[in-house]
Structures are given as C-alpha cells and as structure tokens.
Amino acid sequence: MSKKILVWFRNDLRLHDNEMLVEAIAKSDSILPVYILDPRQFVETKYGTLKTGSIRAQFTLESVLGLRHSLKQIGGNLLIVTGSPEDIVPQLVQEYEITEVYHHREVAREETHVSALVENALWKLRINLKHFIGHTLYNKEDLPFPIKDIPDAFNQFKKKIERDSIIKPCFAAPDRINVAEVIDWGTLPELAELNLLQQAQDKRSDLEFLGGEAEGLAHLQKVILLMQQAATSKNLILASKLSAWLAIGCLSPRKVYWEIKKMEGVPNTKAMFNHILLGLLWRDYFRFMFKKYGNTFFSPNGFGSQGLVDVENEQENFSKWKNAQTGFAVVDAVMTELNTTGFISNVARQTAALYLINNLEVSWVFGAAYFEEKLIDYNPASNWGNWANVAGVGNDQKSKSVFDLDKNIKNLDPKGNYALTWSS
Ligand SMILES: Cc1cc2nc3c(=O)[nH]c(=O)nc-3n(C[C@H](O)[C@H](O)[C@H](O)COP(=O)(O)OP(=O)(O)OC[C@H]3O[C@@H](n4cnc5c(N)ncnc54)[C@H](O)[C@@H]3O)c2cc1C
C-alpha cells in the first residue's frame, strides 16, 4: 500500500521552516494538505465577546488562500473543509486511505482538546497522529531543563535559555510536492457566512495587514529595510509589527531571527535586533508557561488573587471601555485604534488593560476575552499570559510591580498627538 500522509495545517500556514511538511513529503508517496475551518472559532464566549472578530477572520481567510497559492506553485493544492477536525480528519483518513496524520502541537486548552479528540478518533482507526513542534524560537527538546523546571521568572528563563540553548536553522521550503488526487479542493466561506462584516482599512493606520506567507515575508523584508535605515533615522522605530504573521504561522520565529541576524555588524541595528529578539523570547516564555501550567492562565485568580472587582457596575464599565467611551482620552484612543485596525502597540495594550483593571475595576478576564475577539495577532498564550501578568495574577511574581499607568501614558502619548489622532 502506498504511504499517504494527511498534513493538517492549523496555525502554521507556511512552506518555509515547516518541519512537518518537509518530513511528510520525505516519508510519503503523496500527501493530503488540509485546512479545517472550525465554526467553533466564531461563536460567542461566556464573556459576551466573539472568539474571532472580523479583522482577524479576514486575515485568517487571506492566509489560508495564501497557503493554497504557495502549494499550487510547487505542484500541490490545499483541501479546505469547514467543520470539526475530530469529525473531518477521520472521514478524510478513510476516504483517501491515509496512513498517518501530521500536525503541529498547540498549548492552550481548546486547541489541545481538539487535537486530543482527533487523536482518539484516529486511534480507533489505528492511525497515528504525529505531533510536531514549530511555533517557538527555541525547541522544547533543546531546552536545558524539562518543562516542569522552566524558571517562572522571565529574566531567569531568558538568561538560562540564551546561555544553554540553541536556535536551530530553518528548514528549507519544499520546491515540489506530490498530492493525493482530489476532485473538489473546497472553498472558504465568505465573512458574511460567518456572521461577520468586512471592515474597511482605517486611513489613520500606517500599515495594511494582509494575510499570507508571501505578505509576511514581504513585511519581514520591510523590517530589515527599517533596520538598515536606522543609521540615519531620527525617530528610531523598534516595534516590528510582525506579530499577526507570527501568530498564524505565516512566519516562523526562527525565520525572523535568522533574517534579522544577517544585519549583525551593520551600524545602529543592534537596538532593533535586541528589541525583536526580546519580544520573541517573551513569546516563547508564555508558550512554555502554558505548557507548564495549562489552564491556570484562564482563571480570574490565576496564580494569586485578582484585585477589586466592582461587580455592580462591571458590565456597564466593560461596555464603556470596549466602545471607547470611558471619557479618558488616551484609553479611548487605544480602544478606537484596536476596534478599527485590530492592532495596537504593547504599551497601548498595557495601558488599556491597566485602566480596565485598576480604574474601572472590571475583572481582567473580560478584557482578555475582548482582546481575543479584536486582536489581529491573537494567540492564547501571549494574550492570556500578558493579561494575567498585567493583572498581577501571573506566575512571574516579579512582574507584579512593574506596571504603571502614568508611565505608560507618558510613553504612549507624550505630546497628546496619539489621543488626537485616534479620537473617534
Ligand atoms: C494585554 C496584552 C495582550 C497581548 N496579546 C497578545 C496577543 O494576543 N498576541 C501577540 O502576539 N502578542 C500579544 N501581546 C504582546 C505584544 O503586545 C505584541 O506581541 C506586540 O505588541 C506586537 O507588536 P510587534 O510585532 O511590533 O512586536 P515587537 O516588539 O516587534 O516584537 C517582536 C515579536 O515578539 C513577540 N512579542 C513581543 N512582545 C511580546 C510579549 N510581551 N508577549 C508575547 N510576545 C511578544 C511578537 O510576536 C512580536 O511580533 C499582548 C500584550 C499585552 C500587554
């Protein structure tokens, strides 16, 4: 019997640095690349928010089509199906006589629950689900400690990992692929079919986020250009705005690392290199913390006890915050930018979170759920991990005292221009 591997794409929508794909091609006669759009990703949450809002939904659809395009360019295609993976994957296995299924392992509870259901269903068919690791800069296997011993304090984690671990080279993107014979490769739903309305690009935003590996790689090249220009630039921009492509896996963190590393030695690029690397380490840290502690990050009291919650006015205050109607200009500007573009800077995220938690006395989990709906770069570990930290219920006790709303506002809007630009 010929060996046919089903490659289940999730948040890894790329050809470059994709070990799962490379191994599937090497170990099979043909592969079946599949993307499953799960309607559960678009439902309302217990916080009254949506799991996915229109801006990220649009970005996701573009990224999936981008992957199909990339696969077609090397002689393949992408099967697109809507439904629950635990139903779809076993059906496809039987229909296409698949001998093994590959996917990238996730860390948050809903994502791991889905893969556990798929694994169980495949088990009954005596088919193996092989897990790959491909979301982090450092591989779990290369860490100098087992997951249970990873330091809780970010600074210790950073120090140890940089001293004792390595960043592997990227896997080359395949240039040929042999896919199974499929009569109908399927289509993606329109946003309207997901009960979402397309949002036009806000003219105040300086970047149009277009989903897809090609767009992600093109944006990475713009970041490299920014680094080159740093020598003569008066206003040094450190933030890369790469997060949306990283979150859905159109870019691998290793690709980002090795590309920006090529700039080593070019004068004045060090600050931006260090800034991006620090961000990637935070990203790894939260993923590993989710692996270590699992669901604790989703609980209001997390690793401690959350502060005061004004239960009586919680819903009203949450609503004012979401709708940029708190009356506090900078926070309203942040929420307007978030609502209209899906992207805000790290300092803006902290500002909005601090105000919601400390000034409006709303439980931080409502804020985290709203960011989950709105952020174009949402990923569970980075979002819920950062929120828990800002709320003082994260597992890194040192991070409790570092947040200061006044300092943040000075950083974000020293001259009041930001609030003016984003006054709705
Ligand atoms: C309340 C709150 C919620 C957040 N939710 C998310 C989220 O859902 N998804 C997300 O990717 N980031 C999240 N962040 C982290 C951070 O704000 C964004 O990653 C960053 O602003 C993206 O901008 P950038 O691409 O210019 O980052 P850069 O500063 O250029 O950093 C490079 C990359 O490192 C990663 N990174 C940077 N800072 C962090 C951080 N603190 N934690 C985790 N990863 C980081 C991102 O992937 C980013 O693209 C959140 C932060 C806060 C305070």
Ligand as a Chemical Component Dictionary entry (heavy atoms), coordinates in Angstrom:
data_LIG
# 
_chem_comp.id                   LIG 
_chem_comp.type                 NON-POLYMER 
_chem_comp.pdbx_formal_charge   0 
_chem_comp.three_letter_code    LIG 
# 
loop_
_chem_comp_atom.comp_id 
_chem_comp_atom.atom_id 
_chem_comp_atom.alt_atom_id 
_chem_comp_atom.type_symbol 
_chem_comp_atom.charge 
_chem_comp_atom.model_Cartn_x 
_chem_comp_atom.model_Cartn_y 
_chem_comp_atom.model_Cartn_z 
_chem_comp_atom.pdbx_ordinal 
LIG C1  C1  C 0 -2.613 42.761 27.475 1  
LIG C2  C2  C 0 -1.723 42.265 26.366 2  
LIG C3  C3  C 0 -2.197 41.339 25.429 3  
LIG C4  C4  C 0 -1.379 40.848 24.417 4  
LIG N1  N1  N 0 -1.870 39.947 23.499 5  
LIG C5  C5  C 0 -1.053 39.461 22.522 6  
LIG C6  C6  C 0 -1.534 38.510 21.573 7  
LIG O1  O1  O 0 -2.664 38.033 21.628 8  
LIG N2  N2  N 0 -0.693 38.117 20.578 9  
LIG C7  C7  C 0 0.594  38.577 20.492 10 
LIG O2  O2  O 0 1.317  38.194 19.574 11 
LIG N3  N3  N 0 1.087  39.438 21.401 12 
LIG C8  C8  C 0 0.312  39.900 22.412 13 
LIG N4  N4  N 0 0.808  40.800 23.309 14 
LIG C9  C9  C 0 2.252  41.087 23.297 15 
LIG C10 C10 C 0 2.705  42.316 22.488 16 
LIG O3  O3  O 0 1.954  43.449 22.833 17 
LIG C11 C11 C 0 2.615  42.119 20.983 18 
LIG O4  O4  O 0 3.221  40.891 20.608 19 
LIG C12 C12 C 0 3.375  43.234 20.252 20 
LIG O5  O5  O 0 2.835  44.484 20.621 21 
LIG C13 C13 C 0 3.283  43.041 18.757 22 
LIG O6  O6  O 0 3.921  44.098 18.116 23 
LIG P1  P1  P 0 5.232  43.883 17.278 24 
LIG O7  O7  O 0 5.019  42.794 16.299 25 
LIG O8  O8  O 0 5.633  45.224 16.758 26 
LIG O9  O9  O 0 6.244  43.394 18.379 27 
LIG P2  P2  P 0 7.823  43.543 18.510 28 
LIG O10 O10 O 0 8.063  44.450 19.638 29 
LIG O11 O11 O 0 8.470  43.881 17.219 30 
LIG O12 O12 O 0 8.301  42.080 18.967 31 
LIG C14 C14 C 0 8.599  41.028 18.021 32 
LIG C15 C15 C 0 7.644  39.863 18.244 33 
LIG O13 O13 O 0 7.814  39.338 19.549 34 
LIG C16 C16 C 0 6.546  38.918 20.087 35 
LIG N5  N5  N 0 6.276  39.696 21.309 36 
LIG C17 C17 C 0 6.660  40.966 21.589 37 
LIG N6  N6  N 0 6.284  41.305 22.837 38 
LIG C18 C18 C 0 5.646  40.237 23.363 39 
LIG C19 C19 C 0 5.040  39.986 24.616 40 
LIG N7  N7  N 0 5.021  40.867 25.610 41 
LIG N8  N8  N 0 4.446  38.797 24.789 42 
LIG C20 C20 C 0 4.432  37.852 23.835 43 
LIG N9  N9  N 0 5.023  38.046 22.629 44 
LIG C21 C21 C 0 5.619  39.216 22.392 45 
LIG C22 C22 C 0 5.509  39.170 19.000 46 
LIG O14 O14 O 0 5.311  38.000 18.270 47 
LIG C23 C23 C 0 6.178  40.246 18.161 48 
LIG O15 O15 O 0 5.749  40.278 16.835 49 
LIG C24 C24 C 0 -0.014 41.305 24.349 50 
LIG C25 C25 C 0 0.454  42.229 25.300 51 
LIG C26 C26 C 0 -0.388 42.707 26.290 52 
LIG C27 C27 C 0 0.157  43.701 27.282 53 
# 
loop_
_chem_comp_bond.comp_id 
_chem_comp_bond.atom_id_1 
_chem_comp_bond.atom_id_2 
_chem_comp_bond.value_order 
_chem_comp_bond.pdbx_ordinal 
LIG C1  C2  SING 1  
LIG C2  C3  SING 2  
LIG C2  C26 DOUB 3  
LIG C3  C4  DOUB 4  
LIG C4  N1  SING 5  
LIG C4  C24 SING 6  
LIG N1  C5  DOUB 7  
LIG C5  C6  SING 8  
LIG C5  C8  SING 9  
LIG C6  O1  DOUB 10 
LIG C6  N2  SING 11 
LIG N2  C7  SING 12 
LIG C7  O2  DOUB 13 
LIG C7  N3  SING 14 
LIG N3  C8  DOUB 15 
LIG C8  N4  SING 16 
LIG N4  C9  SING 17 
LIG N4  C24 SING 18 
LIG C9  C10 SING 19 
LIG C10 O3  SING 20 
LIG C10 C11 SING 21 
LIG C11 O4  SING 22 
LIG C11 C12 SING 23 
LIG C12 O5  SING 24 
LIG C12 C13 SING 25 
LIG C13 O6  SING 26 
LIG O6  P1  SING 27 
LIG P1  O7  DOUB 28 
LIG P1  O8  SING 29 
LIG P1  O9  SING 30 
LIG O9  P2  SING 31 
LIG P2  O10 DOUB 32 
LIG P2  O11 SING 33 
LIG P2  O12 SING 34 
LIG O12 C14 SING 35 
LIG C14 C15 SING 36 
LIG C15 O13 SING 37 
LIG C15 C23 SING 38 
LIG O13 C16 SING 39 
LIG C16 N5  SING 40 
LIG C16 C22 SING 41 
LIG N5  C17 SING 42 
LIG N5  C21 SING 43 
LIG C17 N6  DOUB 44 
LIG N6  C18 SING 45 
LIG C18 C19 SING 46 
LIG C18 C21 DOUB 47 
LIG C19 N7  SING 48 
LIG C19 N8  DOUB 49 
LIG N8  C20 SING 50 
LIG C20 N9  DOUB 51 
LIG N9  C21 SING 52 
LIG C22 O14 SING 53 
LIG C22 C23 SING 54 
LIG C23 O15 SING 55 
LIG C24 C25 DOUB 56 
LIG C25 C26 SING 57 
LIG C26 C27 SING 58 
# 
